[in-house]
Every structure is written in structure tokens, then in C-alpha cells.
Amino acid sequence: MKAIVIEAYGDKNTLVEKEIDTPKISEDQVLVEIHATSINPIDWKVREGYLKEMIPFEFPIILGWDAAGVVVEAGSNVTDFKVGDRVFTRPATTNRGTYAEYVAVESNLLAKMPEEMNFEEAASIPLAGLTAWQCLVDFGKIQEGDKVLIHAGAGGVGIFAIQIAKSFGAYVATTASESNIEFLKSLGADEVINYKEEDFSEVLNEFDLVLDSMGGEIQSKSYKVLKENGKLVSIVQPPSEEEAASFNAQAGFVWLEPNGEQLQKLADLYVEGKVKPVIGKTFELSEQGLKDAHDLSETHHARGKIVIRVK
């Protein structure tokens, strides 16, 4: 099969196209013929070697953590999925990612695509959507009427977090540049802070939950907007326990856990019209296509998800 791999850490030029063996599946896995995948910041962070101390990768590495496609083979223990099913997933594999034509996936990490969902939309959901869900629902225990601040609302996680929070009946504030204000309001944001003109920590207060995707000074200032015993959840750096305690806040760090059941809940929200993927730009599965996609992701200014069309 065709795959885009890296055989050393480095810049975008380490991405190379190769022919490699199609994965073999275990009795608990399915083989998915990938129709689309997408780009997340973790892709180029792994490529650069930032996470090599955290995750034991072995070369060659196929990057990619999202997949949408069709089941072409199912293991003997798999009962919930069959050949021909349209599925999407965030696979658990590290070395064998989704910049490829096929991926082997444990069946419990799969969700069935709604009929009205296309492969590009499905590929844009898993990592970003699950991250937002696990921050807001698992950690934040979000409830109707909660006030939630979501930093960088126009990013991949932010877009899903705004919509998920609104589906629970929360009041949502977010930060963005002026060019994204109307866009984020169209997704349901109740209040959009132009971070270039206003300091969010001076205009917001008594919030129940903050989703931090920035870290550093932004994380520290976020405690100021929380009510007593409010919660801060970060996806970029573990919060300081001492700093959280000084604000009487609960703070935590979320590292995504693949979960097919939660992915199916996101599919249900899609069918209900409460969560809509936003696709910024689409590239082809090729060496140049992935280099261009990584270039765009590294600008930190892509609106919505960057999708890779495989078929």
C-alpha cells in the first residue's frame, strides 16, 4: 500500500512516500480502507521529535491519528462491524498511523458513520472531537447553564468544544482574532473576545470551566475568570498544582484516550445538527500534499480542520 512516512525526525522534508505492506489484523481488529484522514498539530510535533521522550516510536513512522473509510476485513472476534461498513476512528497505534491507504484498528475504537456524513467530515472529527469531549464532559462534568471559556475557538479542538458545550446548554465564551468573530458566533459562541484588543481575564468572571489550548501566561491568567472551585483543563501542559490551589481551582491535563463509544456520541450529535465539522482545506495523499498540509498546520492560523483525501 501507499503510505507517507518519516524515517528520521526533522522538518517537513522528512516526509516521504513509500510502498509498504498492508497491515495484518488480529482477531479483535478490523482492516479499514482509508478514504480520508486529517492533520493535527501532534503530527508535526511528532515529526519534529518533540514527543520522543513521551511516546516510544520506532522508524519508519506513519503519522496520522484520524481515519474515515470502509471495513474490508474483520477479525474473528469482531461482532459489531462487518465488511462494507463506513466507519471513522482515532486508532491507538503509534508507528502505523493514517497517512496510508489502510489501517488496522481495534473494533472498540470504531464508530459507524451516519449516512449523511461524508468521509472528509468524518476524518476531521476523531482526535479533535474526542479531545474536546473528554475535556468538557469527562473532566469538566459540563452541565446546562455552566459558563465555559474555550481558548482559540477557531482551532480544531475549539470548533468542536464550542459546539459540544452548546449542545449541553452552556454559555460559551471564546477567544479569537477579529476575522473569526462572526464565524465563531455562527457555531454558537455567545461571546467572542478579540485577543488582540481585549484581555479576556479583565472582561470575564465567574466561569465554571476553562479549556486551555495555549498554556503559559494564558493558562495562568485563566484562573482569574473562574468562580470558586471552578475547573481548568489543559491540552498543552499540565497545570501547576500550587497555582491551581492558590485560586481554589480544580485543574487537570487531558491526553486523549481513543474511544469508539464517545465517537458514536459525536456522530449522534452530528445527526441532530448540534455538531458540524468545519473543513478548512483539503490535500491529496502524496509526499507534496502532506508537506503542504504540515506547512499550513504549522502556521497556527488554519481555520477548521486540514483534511487529506486518500480515495
N, C-alpha and C positions, 0 to 999 in steps of 0.2 A: 504494500500500500504506500501511497504518497504521504509523507509527513514533513513538517518543518521542525528541525531540531537544533539544539546547541550542543557543541562538543567541548566548550570551554566557556568560562564566564567572561563577559565583556559587553561591548556596545552592540548596536543593532546588527552590525556586520557579522556577528557570530551566528545569526540565524541562517541556516542552510537547508535546502530541500534535498531529501533523500528518499530512496525506496527501502522500506524495511518490512519485516514480516508482519502480517496481520496478527493481532493478539489471539492467543488461545484462551478460552473461558473455562472457569471452574464450574462445578455443579450448582453453585449458588449465584452465578453471574449470567448476564446476557451480553451478546455482542451487538453493539449499536453501530449501524452505518450512519456516520455523521453527515447531516445536511448543512448545519451551521454551528459555529462556535462564536465566542466573543472575547474581547480584550478587557483585562482588569489591570490596575496598577501592579498587583502582585506579579504579573507576568514579567514585566521588565525589571522589577526589583529582584526577582529570582535570577533573571538573565545577567544582571549586573553583579550578582553574588552577595547581595545584602542579607539574604536569609540562609546562607550556607551553614551557619552555626546552629540554626534552629531546626532545619529540615535536612535529613541526610540524603541528598540527591546523589545519583550516580550517572555519569555520562554514558551515552548521549541522552539528553533530557528532551522529551517532548513537552513543551509548555502548554498552558491552556487548562482552564478549570470549569468551563461551561460546555455543554453539548446538547444539541437537539437533533433527533434523527429517527431512524426506523430500526426496530429489533429484527435482526436477520438470523439470530441463533439464540436459543435459550438453554441453560443448564438443566440437568435432570431434576434438581430440587426446586426449580422456579415454577410457581403456580399462578402468580398474579399477572404475568406478562407472557405474551406469545409472539411468534414471528408475525411481522406486519404491523405491530402496534407502533403508533407515533408517540415518542417519549422525549422527555428532557431531564437533565440531571446535572449535578455537580459531583463528578466521580471522586473517589477517595484516593486514587493513585497519585503518586508523586512523579515518578520518572516517565510514565506513559500518560501524557495529557491529551488534549483535544485538538491540537493543531495537526490533525491527521484525518484519514478517511474512515477509520474505525476505532472504537474504544471498547474495552471490556469493563463492565460495571456491575457491582453487586446489585441485585434486584431491589433491595430495600432502599436504595438511593435514587430510584427512578420515580417519576410521576408521569401520568398519561397526559398528553397534550389535548386540550379541548379542540373540538372540530374546527372552531372559528379562529384558532390561533395558528399563525404561520411559523415556519422553522426559525426565521430571523428573530421574531418576537420571543419565541421560546428560548432561544440561545442567549438572549440578553438578560434573562431572569435569574438563573440559579445562584451564582455567587453573590451578586449584589442584593437580590431579593431576600435570600436566606440570611445574609448578614443583617439587613435591616430588620427582619422578623425577629431574629434572635436577640438583637439589641433592645427592641421595643417590647416584645411580648415575653420572651424568656427572662431577660434581665430586668427590664423596666416594669413588667406587670401592668402594662398600659390599660387604662380604663376610660370609659366615657367621661368627658369633662376634664380630663387631665390637660395641663398646659405643657407642651413639648417644644423644645428648641432643637432644630436639626441644622447643624452647620453644613455649609457647602451644598445647599439644596439641589443645585443643578448637576451635581456629580452622579455617578452610577448608583451609589448607595442612597444618596439624598433623595433622588427622584422616587425610589421605592418607599423610603421611610416616610416621606410626606403623605403618600397615598395610603400606606398601611395605617399610619396614625389617624388619618381622617376616617378610614373605614371603621375604626374603633370609637369614633365620635370625639376625638381630641381636638383641642385648639392648637394649631401649629404655627410657630414662627420659624423662619429660616433666614440664613444669611446668603447673599449673592451679590454679583455685580449688577449695575443698573440694567444691562442688556438682558438679564434673565428675570427681572422682577415680574413682568406680565406673564411670562412662561410659567413661573412657579405658582403664581396665583391661579392660573388655569388648571394646575394639578390639584388645587385645593388649599394651598397655603393661605392662612388667614392674615399673616403679617410677614413682609419681606424686608429685612434690614439690608440696605446698601452698605456693605462693609467699608467701602471707600469713603463714605461720607458720615457714617454714624458708628459709634461704639455700642455694640449690642449690649454690653454689660451695664451701660448707663441708661438704657431705654426699656429694658425688660426686667421683670421681677416676679417673684412668687411662682416660679415654674416648678413643675413636678419632676421633669426629666430633661436631660440634655444628651443628645447624641453627638459625640465629639469625633470628627474625622480629620482634625487639624493638628492636635497635640500642642506642645509648647505653651506659649503665652496664652493662646486661645483657650486651651484646656484650663489653665489656671484662672483666667477671667470668668470662665463659665460658671464657677461655683457661686459667683456673686448674684446670678439670676435665679438661683434655686431657693425654694422655700425650705423651712426647717425639715430635715430628714429627706430632702429631695435626692434624686439619683442622677449620677453622671456615668455614662457608659462610653468607653473609647474603643475605636477600632485601629488606632495608630500607635498608642503607647500606654502601658499600664499606669494608671493614675497613682500618685503618691498617697499612701495610706495616711500619712501625717497631715498632708494638705487637706484631704477629704475630711478628716476628723476635726480640723480647725474650723470647718464650715458646717459641722454636724451633718455631713452628707454621706450617702452611700455611693461608693464608686467602684467600678469594675472594668475589666478589659474583655472584649469578646473576640475569640479566634474561631472563625466559622467551623461548625461541625456539619458535614453533609447530612441531609435528612430528607428522604423522599416523601414522608408524610407531611412535613411542613411545606414542601414544594407543591404538593397536591392542594394544600390550603390556598397557596398563592394562585394556583390555577383556578380554584373556585372563585376567588376574588376577581380574577380576570373575567370570568363568565358573567359575574354580577355587575361588571362595569366599574368596579371600585379600584382596580389596579390596571394600569395601561403601560406597557413598556414604551420607552422613548428611545428610538434608534437614531443616533447622530450621523454616522457614516458607515458604509459597508465596503469591505475589500474582499478580494479573492484569496483563496488558499494557495499562495505561491510565496516564494522567497521574498520577492519585492513587495507583495501585498502585505506580508507580516512586518517587514521593515517599515513600510509607510504607516501601518497601523500603530506600531510601537512609537514611532515619531510623534504621531498625533496624541497618543495617550500621555506621553512624557511632557507635553506642554501644560498639562493640568487644566486645559481650557476646552476640552471636548464637552459638548452638551449631550447628555444621554449616552447610550452605550455604543461602542465601536464593535461592529459585527463582522465576522469573517464568513463568507459564503463558501461552502465546501462543495455542494452539489446544486 
